[in-house]
Amino acid sequence: MLRRHQHVLVELFRAADLCVIVGSWLLAYWIRVYTPPFNTAHRLPSFRTYASLSPLVAFLWLSILTFGGAYESTRMRGRLNEVLSLWKAHGLALLAFIAVTYMYDAYKYSRLVMIYFAVVGALALAVFRVLLRSLLRGLRRRGHNLRYLLLVGEGRPVEQLIDRLAWYPELGFRVVGVVTHDDSSVEECRGQRVVGHFGQIRELVDATHADEVVVGLPRSQQHYLDEILAQLSGEAVGIRIALDVHEHVTLGCEVEEFEGLPIVRLNDAPMTGTGVLLKRVTDFLLSAIGLVALSPLLGLIALAVKVTSEGPVLYSQERMGLDGRTFRMLKFRSMRIDAEADSGAVWARKNDDRRTAIGAFLRRTSLDELPQLWNVLCGDMSLVGPRPERPVFVNEFRQHIPQYMLRHKVKAGITGWAQVNGWRGNTSLNNRVECDLYYIQNWSLLFDLKILVMTIWKGFINKNAY
């Protein structure tokens, strides 16, 4: 059913975006002229001048939205991801629009109009897209605009797929049957009827009027895949393949295409592209401000370290950071200079006799960590992230703690989700890794801000900081 009407839906979304973006452009002019405090219309051209650009606005935005995949089927795509994709296309189209209008030497268009247009357009595109998607999902809940799936396989991949489809009926997917291997005696799977076997797939596609075939084979049946795809090669039906790699996925799974070759990416950090740039800019600005603002305190601590013990003020130690690369992490020296001469590399312990007179105080209050602001400024660390560990300990922990190395998918941090939850010092490594992976999976700038605020209130002084 959807296959027959998909083009109608695409045109509906295009028409909605066209009205939204042109309306936003005209509304931006109205806000500039009639809304305080910047509503002085001195030397501002007439409404007709701006309205004459509406065809250009429509062409640029629809072209970039189309090439950006804004009108592809998104039933299995979250609303947030769809909105973010819209905003990326909106930003690119806005840059192109500014570049084109800048070539008009006779008149430079109002910067305030452009700013209003950027904001109003972004909000309007997101709101109208979410409303349209919500309307469609409401219709699908009532049995309209459905897409029918024929599931091929058995065991965990198909069972998990059926469960997840049942959780989200608003997506409009309905299972018309399950196809199992030829020798299987299974009659149903998670309440879905088994309608046939692998050798009958071509006939079953026609009999069930399936819109798509989803192949979810357990690894023990992967050798059937070529036979299944060969039968489907002559059918005008969509095909999806659900890979049985669930137990290997911790941080996420994504399929990308490289010159026609599909590649499955496992456990890539969600911090990519714009997110990485925003985090780096935030780290740079806040660490620079911190170094300047805290310079009197840093000077006093340096003087106290120098006066109370022999040796350098700062202590540089090799730590492992992003992608397993090592760097030299800075701290105020809190132990005597020969602290590991006899013992080798060991963790600090409670009432450690290797600490200097001022060192016990610095470690208990975490003030010895402040020089790491320089590591953040230089890009070796971030303000927030998993705490970096020494390579000698990493090589030991990775042998005994599953997924330990996934902590290094992001930059190490001065503070982190594990630290503000009390997992620091000589505490449970499993709980610490669990917190670190939770942070990576759920990262956002707001999450970073939350951790920084929690650090100020409860992260500096901790019973396990020794």
C-alpha positions in Angstrom: 0.0 0.0 0.0 2.7 2.5 1.0 4.6 1.6 -2.2 1.7 2.8 -4.3 1.4 6.1 -2.4 5.0 6.8 -1.3 5.4 9.4 -4.1 2.3 11.2 -2.8 3.7 11.4 0.7 7.1 12.7 -0.7 5.3 15.4 -2.6 3.2 16.3 0.5 6.4 16.8 2.5 8.0 18.8 -0.3 4.9 21.1 -0.5 4.9 21.5 3.3 8.6 22.4 3.3 8.1 24.8 0.4 5.4 26.7 2.2 7.3 26.7 5.5 10.6 28.0 4.1 9.1 30.7 1.8 6.8 31.7 4.6 9.7 31.9 7.0 11.6 34.2 4.6 8.7 36.6 4.3 8.0 36.4 8.0 11.6 37.3 8.7 11.1 40.6 6.8 7.9 41.3 8.7 9.7 40.7 12.0 12.5 43.0 11.0 10.2 45.9 10.0 7.4 45.7 12.5 8.8 44.0 15.7 10.8 45.9 18.3 13.6 46.6 19.1 15.1 46.5 15.6 12.1 47.6 13.7 13.5 50.8 12.1 12.8 50.5 8.4 15.2 53.3 7.5 16.7 52.5 4.0 15.2 49.0 4.1 13.9 48.0 0.7 10.2 47.3 0.1 8.5 44.0 0.8 8.5 43.3 -3.0 12.3 43.3 -3.1 12.5 40.5 -0.6 9.4 38.7 -1.9 11.1 38.5 -5.4 13.7 36.2 -3.9 11.1 33.6 -2.9 11.7 31.5 -6.1 15.4 31.4 -5.3 14.7 30.4 -1.7 12.3 27.6 -2.8 14.8 26.3 -5.3 17.8 26.2 -3.0 16.0 24.7 0.0 14.1 22.0 -1.9 17.3 21.0 -3.9 19.5 20.7 -0.8 16.8 19.0 1.3 16.3 16.5 -1.5 20.0 15.8 -2.0 20.3 15.6 1.8 17.9 12.7 2.0 15.1 14.7 3.7 12.4 12.9 1.7 13.7 9.3 2.0 11.7 6.8 4.0 12.4 7.4 7.7 10.1 4.9 9.5 13.0 3.5 11.4 14.6 6.8 12.1 14.2 8.7 15.4 12.5 12.2 15.3 15.6 13.8 16.8 17.8 12.4 14.0 15.4 13.6 11.4 15.3 17.1 12.8 19.0 17.3 13.1 19.3 16.3 9.4 16.8 19.0 8.5 18.8 21.6 10.4 22.0 20.5 8.6 20.4 20.9 5.2 18.9 24.2 6.4 22.3 25.5 7.4 23.9 24.5 4.1 21.1 26.1 2.1 21.4 29.3 4.2 25.1 29.5 3.4 24.4 29.0 -0.3 21.7 31.7 -0.2 23.9 34.2 1.5 26.7 33.5 -1.0 24.3 34.0 -4.0 22.7 37.2 -2.6 26.1 38.6 -1.7 26.8 38.8 -5.4 24.2 41.5 -5.9 26.4 44.6 -5.7 23.5 47.0 -5.9 22.2 46.0 -2.5 23.3 43.9 0.5 20.4 42.3 2.2 19.7 43.0 5.9 21.8 40.8 8.2 19.0 40.9 10.8 16.6 39.5 8.2 19.0 36.7 7.5 19.4 35.9 11.2 15.6 35.9 11.7 15.2 33.7 8.7 17.8 31.3 10.0 16.1 30.9 13.4 12.4 31.0 12.2 13.2 28.6 9.3 14.9 26.1 11.5 12.1 26.1 14.1 9.4 26.0 11.5 10.9 23.1 9.5 11.3 21.1 12.7 7.8 21.8 14.0 6.0 21.1 10.8 8.0 17.9 10.1 7.3 16.6 13.6 3.6 17.4 13.2 3.4 15.7 9.9 5.2 12.6 11.1 3.0 12.5 14.2 -0.1 12.7 12.0 1.2 9.8 9.9 2.0 7.7 12.9 -1.4 8.4 14.3 -3.0 7.1 11.0 -0.8 4.0 11.1 -1.9 3.2 14.7 -5.4 3.1 13.3 -4.4 0.7 10.5 -3.8 3.2 7.7 -0.7 3.7 5.5 0.9 0.4 6.6 4.0 -1.4 5.2 3.9 -5.2 5.3 7.0 -7.2 6.2 7.8 -10.8 5.5 10.5 -12.0 8.0 13.0 -14.7 6.9 14.9 -16.6 9.6 14.4 -17.8 13.1 15.9 -17.6 16.5 17.1 -14.4 18.2 17.4 -12.0 15.2 13.8 -12.5 14.1 12.5 -12.7 17.7 14.1 -9.4 18.6 12.8 -7.8 15.4 9.2 -8.9 16.1 9.5 -7.5 19.7 10.8 -4.1 18.6 8.1 -3.8 15.9 5.5 -4.5 18.5 6.9 -1.8 20.7 6.4 0.9 18.0 3.1 0.3 16.1 3.1 3.9 15.1 5.9 3.1 12.6 3.3 1.4 10.4 5.1 -2.0 10.0 3.0 -5.2 10.1 4.4 -8.7 9.9 2.5 -10.9 7.4 4.5 -14.0 8.3 7.7 -15.7 9.1 9.7 -17.9 6.8 12.0 -20.6 8.3 14.5 -23.1 6.9 13.2 -26.1 5.0 13.7 -28.7 7.8 12.2 -26.5 10.5 9.1 -27.7 12.4 8.5 -24.3 14.1 4.9 -23.2 13.5 5.1 -19.7 15.1 7.6 -17.2 16.3 6.7 -14.6 19.0 3.0 -15.0 18.0 3.7 -14.6 14.3 2.6 -17.5 12.0 5.2 -19.4 10.0 3.9 -19.3 6.5 6.5 -21.3 4.7 10.2 -22.2 4.2 13.2 -20.8 2.4 12.6 -22.7 -0.8 9.2 -21.0 -1.2 10.2 -17.3 -0.7 9.3 -16.2 -4.2 5.8 -17.6 -4.0 5.3 -16.3 -0.4 6.2 -12.7 -1.4 3.3 -12.8 -4.0 0.9 -14.6 -1.7 1.4 -12.3 1.3 1.6 -9.1 -0.8 4.7 -8.1 1.2 6.2 -4.7 0.7 9.6 -5.7 2.1 11.5 -8.9 3.1 13.6 -8.7 6.2 16.2 -11.4 6.4 17.4 -12.1 10.0 19.4 -15.3 10.0 21.2 -16.6 13.1 24.9 -17.2 12.5 24.3 -21.0 12.2 22.2 -20.4 9.1 24.3 -17.7 7.3 25.0 -20.2 4.5 21.4 -19.9 3.4 21.7 -16.1 2.6 23.0 -16.5 -1.0 20.1 -18.9 -1.8 17.5 -16.5 -0.3 18.9 -13.4 -2.1 19.0 -15.3 -5.4 15.3 -16.1 -5.1 14.5 -12.5 -4.4 16.7 -11.1 -7.1 13.8 -11.1 -9.6 11.2 -9.6 -7.2 10.2 -5.9 -7.0 10.3 -6.0 -3.2 12.5 -4.1 -0.7 15.1 -6.2 1.1 16.6 -5.5 4.5 19.2 -7.7 6.3 19.4 -7.8 10.1 22.8 -9.0 11.2 23.2 -11.3 14.2 25.9 -9.2 15.9 23.9 -8.1 18.9 26.3 -9.3 21.6 29.2 -7.4 20.0 27.4 -4.1 19.9 28.0 -1.8 22.9 28.3 1.8 21.6 26.2 1.4 18.5 26.0 -0.1 15.0 25.9 1.7 11.7 25.9 0.6 8.1 27.7 2.7 5.6 28.5 2.4 1.9 32.0 2.7 0.5 32.1 2.7 -3.3 29.1 0.3 -3.5 30.5 -1.9 -0.7 28.2 -2.1 2.4 30.3 -2.0 5.6 29.0 -2.5 9.2 30.6 -0.3 11.8 30.4 -1.5 15.3 31.1 0.5 18.5 31.9 3.8 16.9 31.5 6.7 19.4 28.4 8.8 18.8 30.6 11.9 19.1 31.3 12.8 15.5 31.2 15.7 13.1 29.6 18.8 14.6 29.5 17.2 18.0 33.3 16.8 18.1 33.8 20.4 16.9 31.4 21.8 19.5 33.0 19.8 22.3 36.5 20.9 21.3 35.4 24.6 21.0 33.8 24.4 24.5 36.9 22.7 26.0 39.2 25.3 24.5 37.2 28.3 25.7 36.5 27.0 29.2 40.0 25.7 29.8 41.5 29.0 28.6 39.1 30.9 30.9 39.9 28.5 33.7 43.6 28.9 33.4 43.3 32.7 33.5 40.7 32.9 36.3 42.5 30.3 38.5 46.1 31.6 37.8 46.4 33.2 41.4 45.3 29.9 42.9 47.7 27.9 40.6 50.5 30.2 41.6 49.8 29.7 45.3 49.7 25.9 45.0 52.9 25.9 43.0 54.6 27.9 45.7 53.3 25.6 48.4 54.6 22.5 46.6 58.0 24.1 46.0 58.4 25.2 49.6 57.3 22.0 51.3 59.3 19.4 49.4 62.2 18.9 47.1 61.7 18.4 43.4 59.7 19.9 40.5 56.3 21.6 41.0 54.6 19.7 38.2 54.5 16.0 37.7 54.2 14.6 34.2 53.0 11.0 33.7 52.2 8.9 30.6 48.5 8.2 30.3 46.3 6.6 27.6 43.7 8.7 25.8 41.7 8.9 22.6 42.0 5.8 20.4 44.6 4.3 22.7 47.2 7.0 22.0 49.4 8.1 24.9 50.1 11.6 26.1 51.8 13.3 29.1 49.3 14.3 31.7 50.2 17.1 34.1 49.5 17.3 37.8 50.8 19.2 40.8 53.4 16.9 42.4 51.8 15.4 45.5 54.3 12.6 46.2 58.0 12.5 46.8 60.1 12.2 43.7 61.2 8.6 44.3 57.7 7.4 45.1 57.8 4.3 42.8 61.5 3.5 43.0 61.0 0.4 45.0 57.4 -0.6 44.3 57.1 0.1 40.6 53.7 1.3 39.2 51.0 1.0 41.9 47.8 2.8 42.6 47.7 5.3 45.4 46.3 3.9 48.6 44.6 5.3 51.7 47.1 7.0 54.1 49.8 6.6 51.5 53.2 7.4 53.1 54.6 8.5 49.8 52.6 11.8 49.9 54.3 15.1 50.7 53.1 17.4 53.4 51.0 19.4 51.0 50.3 16.5 48.8 47.7 14.9 51.0 45.6 18.0 51.0 46.0 18.5 47.2 44.9 14.9 46.5 42.0 15.0 48.9 40.6 18.2 47.3 41.6 17.2 43.8 43.5 20.5 43.4 46.5 18.5 42.1 44.4 17.9 38.9 44.1 21.6 37.9 47.2 21.7 35.6 45.3 19.3 33.4 43.5 22.4 32.1 46.6 22.8 30.0 46.2 19.3 28.6 42.6 20.3 27.7 43.7 23.5 26.1 46.3 21.6 24.0 43.7 19.0 22.9 45.1 15.9 24.7 42.2 15.8 27.1 38.6 17.1 27.5 37.0 18.7 30.5 34.6 15.8 30.7 35.3 12.2 29.8 36.6 8.9 31.2 39.6 9.4 33.5 42.9 8.4 31.7 44.8 5.5 33.0 48.5 4.6 32.8 49.3 2.2 30.0 50.8 -0.4 32.3 47.4 -0.7 34.1 45.4 -0.5 30.9 47.2 -3.6 29.6 46.3 -5.4 32.8 42.7 -4.3 33.0 41.9 -5.0 29.3 42.6 -8.7 29.9 40.0 -9.0 32.7 37.3 -6.4 32.1 35.1 -6.8 29.1 34.8 -3.7 26.9 37.4 -1.8 28.9 39.1 -0.4 25.8 35.9 1.2 24.6 36.5 3.9 27.1 39.2 5.2 24.7 36.6 6.0 22.0 36.5 9.6 23.3 39.0 11.9 24.8 39.9 11.4 28.5 38.6 14.0 30.9 39.5 15.8 34.0 36.1 14.8 35.4 33.5 12.3 34.3 30.2 10.5 35.0 32.0 7.8 37.0 33.8 10.4 39.2 30.7 12.4 40.1 29.0 9.2 41.0 31.8 8.3 43.5 33.7 5.7 41.4 37.2 7.1 41.7 40.4 6.0 43.3 40.6 2.4 44.4 36.9 1.5 43.7 35.1 -1.0 41.4 36.6 -0.9 37.9 33.5 -2.6 36.5 31.2 0.1 37.8 33.6 2.7 36.6 33.6 1.2 33.1 29.8 0.9 33.1 29.6 4.7 33.9 32.1 5.6 31.2 30.2 3.6 28.6 26.9 5.1 29.7 28.5 8.6 29.2 29.8 7.7 25.7 26.4 6.3 24.6 24.4 9.3 25.9 26.9 12.1 25.3 25.6 15.6 24.7 26.8 19.1 25.5 24.0 19.3 28.1 25.3 16.1 29.7 28.8 17.6 29.8 27.4 20.7 31.5 25.5 18.6 34.1 28.7 16.7 35.0 30.7 19.9 35.3 28.0 21.4 37.6 28.0 18.1 39.7 31.8 18.3 39.8 31.7 21.7 41.4 29.3 20.6 44.1 30.4 17.1 44.8 33.3 16.0 42.6 36.3 17.7 44.1 36.3 16.3 47.6 35.6 12.5 47.8 36.3 9.9 50.4 38.1 7.8 47.8 40.4 10.7 46.7 43.7 9.8 48.2 
